[in-house]
């Protein structure tokens, strides 16, 4: 979010942009620990429209910024194993089709035919979009950072924000471990840590950090090149090709909020056993690597864009596991808001901070 916003602001001629990253390298926080998935398949109009604007930006990334991001269009195949999900899938596909997104609704038999390596006897429906797929997160982040720096953006690593000074109802200063910066505008794009930054400015931001973890396998020659990004929806279990092996993850429904990014070995065993039940081939695989990262979850699983009660303190956060894929358009949207006073590319005005106090929540069903 921060790198994309810095790039899009600089592209429109803004000077004196400072991008702060507390880690030693860019893209090693939540973005660098995500599964790299990008998709059009959402259950709300605004999220579908964000994908419709953002994914083509990823397709054009090399052309525009000179950075290959390894966009692999393997398609997402979401599988429903109960009637509630089946009905939601039908509604979601109708919405996506109405908006011009060509997602297909599949029968249980069609799911089984497309996934011969998996045991989906209980599948009753599925959805598939060929343009969904995976992208390399680090390449996107560094593409934006490098391009922004060439246009004069100062991008610092090892720069942790330690305080925000507010005076007269507006931002005055940002304190960091490297020194203090006078400014009248701050864009809080700190993801899972954004509520901590908000507290420094006296603002309550309903973003909760929640650990998610995954692992990769050694090469598995049985898995075909065109194996899709498969999501067993009811189990929040997913698989996609990673190199010559698989990346496998699963949401822990009992995970407690917090900033712990260590792998929970006990839950990894649960994930592994569940993955083997669906794909017996995994039993013969060995683990290549594993890691954990943080989702930035809001009460309605939608992001927060725009102003707060403190003048000059803006938000672009709370993407609830979908931030990487919506990062390109979100940076552009924030550049529009800062320079033009409105969101032009996609109308996200309803995704403001005030909606939580005013009860205007818009629930996203397709959260994994």
JOPERA-V907065 format. One record per residue. N is the residue number from 1. RES is the residue in one small letter. PHI is phi in whole degrees, 0 to 359 (NA if undefined). Layout:
BEGIN
{{N	RES	PHI} {N	RES	PHI}}
END
This chain:
BEGIN
{{1	x	NA} {2	x	294} {3	x	294} {4	x	295} {5	x	296} {6	x	299} {7	x	298} {8	x	290} {9	x	292} {10	x	296} {11	x	299} {12	x	266} {13	x	94} {14	x	286} {15	x	253} {16	x	58} {17	x	262} {18	x	239} {19	x	254} {20	x	250} {21	x	233} {22	x	285} {23	x	283} {24	x	283} {25	x	222} {26	x	291} {27	x	75} {28	x	255} {29	x	274} {30	x	298} {31	x	298} {32	x	291} {33	x	254} {34	x	272} {35	x	276} {36	x	79} {37	x	283} {38	x	226} {39	x	207} {40	x	266} {41	x	278} {42	x	232} {43	x	252} {44	x	238} {45	x	299} {46	x	293} {47	x	291} {48	x	298} {49	x	293} {50	x	297} {51	x	295} {52	x	297} {53	x	271} {54	x	277} {55	x	294} {56	x	297} {57	x	295} {58	x	291} {59	x	299} {60	x	270} {61	x	302} {62	x	296} {63	x	296} {64	x	276} {65	x	246} {66	x	76} {67	x	240} {68	x	285} {69	x	244} {70	x	55} {71	x	286} {72	x	251} {73	x	274} {74	x	269} {75	x	83} {76	x	263} {77	x	240} {78	x	269} {79	x	244} {80	x	258} {81	x	240} {82	x	218} {83	x	292} {84	x	298} {85	x	294} {86	x	301} {87	x	295} {88	x	297} {89	x	301} {90	x	299} {91	x	295} {92	x	296} {93	x	295} {94	x	298} {95	x	298} {96	x	298} {97	x	299} {98	x	298} {99	x	274} {100	x	98} {101	x	265} {102	x	270} {103	x	279} {104	x	259} {105	x	263} {106	x	249} {107	x	277} {108	x	301} {109	x	296} {110	x	293} {111	x	299} {112	x	297} {113	x	295} {114	x	282} {115	x	235} {116	x	295} {117	x	278} {118	x	246} {119	x	261} {120	x	236} {121	x	301} {122	x	267} {123	x	294} {124	x	244} {125	x	193} {126	x	205} {127	x	229} {128	x	216} {129	x	227} {130	x	295} {131	x	279} {132	x	292} {133	x	173} {134	x	230} {135	x	220} {136	x	281} {137	x	299} {138	x	299} {139	x	295} {140	x	293} {141	x	301} {142	x	290} {143	x	300} {144	x	291} {145	x	297} {146	x	297} {147	x	294} {148	x	295} {149	x	297} {150	x	296} {151	x	263} {152	x	103} {153	x	292} {154	x	269} {155	x	243} {156	x	245} {157	x	257} {158	x	64} {159	x	246} {160	x	264} {161	x	285} {162	x	246} {163	x	188} {164	x	229} {165	x	266} {166	x	242} {167	x	218} {168	x	62} {169	x	79} {170	x	222} {171	x	294} {172	x	242} {173	x	213} {174	x	237} {175	x	264} {176	x	227} {177	x	292} {178	x	259} {179	x	138} {180	x	253} {181	x	240} {182	x	278} {183	x	200} {184	x	250} {185	x	213} {186	x	231} {187	x	253} {188	x	275} {189	x	239} {190	x	272} {191	x	57} {192	x	300} {193	x	263} {194	x	294} {195	x	292} {196	x	294} {197	x	294} {198	x	300} {199	x	301} {200	x	299} {201	x	261} {202	x	79} {203	x	244} {204	x	269} {205	x	245} {206	x	281} {207	x	242} {208	x	249} {209	x	282} {210	x	223} {211	x	290} {212	x	227} {213	x	224} {214	x	206} {215	x	216} {216	x	242} {217	x	252} {218	x	291} {219	x	305} {220	x	233} {221	x	294} {222	x	287} {223	x	281} {224	x	290} {225	x	303} {226	x	266} {227	x	299} {228	x	282} {229	x	279} {230	x	264} {231	x	236} {232	x	278} {233	x	298} {234	x	296} {235	x	267} {236	x	51} {237	x	248} {238	x	221} {239	x	221} {240	x	208} {241	x	297} {242	x	223} {243	x	65} {244	x	260} {245	x	245} {246	x	234} {247	x	254} {248	x	229} {249	x	216} {250	x	201} {251	x	281} {252	x	272} {253	x	292} {254	x	256} {255	x	296} {256	x	269} {257	x	302} {258	x	162} {259	x	257} {260	x	292} {261	x	247} {262	x	275} {263	x	288} {264	x	276} {265	x	297} {266	x	295} {267	x	290} {268	x	299} {269	x	294} {270	x	298} {271	x	301} {272	x	298} {273	x	296} {274	x	293} {275	x	295} {276	x	294} {277	x	302} {278	x	278} {279	x	224} {280	x	305} {281	x	307} {282	x	298} {283	x	300} {284	x	266} {285	x	271} {286	x	244} {287	x	279} {288	x	270} {289	x	200} {290	x	205} {291	x	198} {292	x	229} {293	x	217} {294	x	242} {295	x	278} {296	x	244} {297	x	263} {298	x	255} {299	x	299} {300	x	244} {301	x	60} {302	x	241} {303	x	287} {304	x	240} {305	x	240} {306	x	101} {307	x	282} {308	x	231} {309	x	289} {310	x	265} {311	x	299} {312	x	87} {313	x	255} {314	x	252} {315	x	237} {316	x	212} {317	x	201} {318	x	81} {319	x	281} {320	x	57} {321	x	95} {322	x	242} {323	x	290} {324	x	302} {325	x	288} {326	x	258} {327	x	298} {328	x	303} {329	x	289} {330	x	294} {331	x	297} {332	x	293} {333	x	300} {334	x	291} {335	x	294} {336	x	295} {337	x	295} {338	x	293} {339	x	268} {340	x	248} {341	x	80} {342	x	202} {343	x	270} {344	x	256} {345	x	296} {346	x	218} {347	x	281} {348	x	246} {349	x	300} {350	x	285} {351	x	264} {352	x	267} {353	x	294} {354	x	296} {355	x	298} {356	x	289} {357	x	289} {358	x	267} {359	x	71} {360	x	257} {361	x	285} {362	x	235} {363	x	278} {364	x	266} {365	x	278} {366	x	277} {367	x	249} {368	x	243}}
END
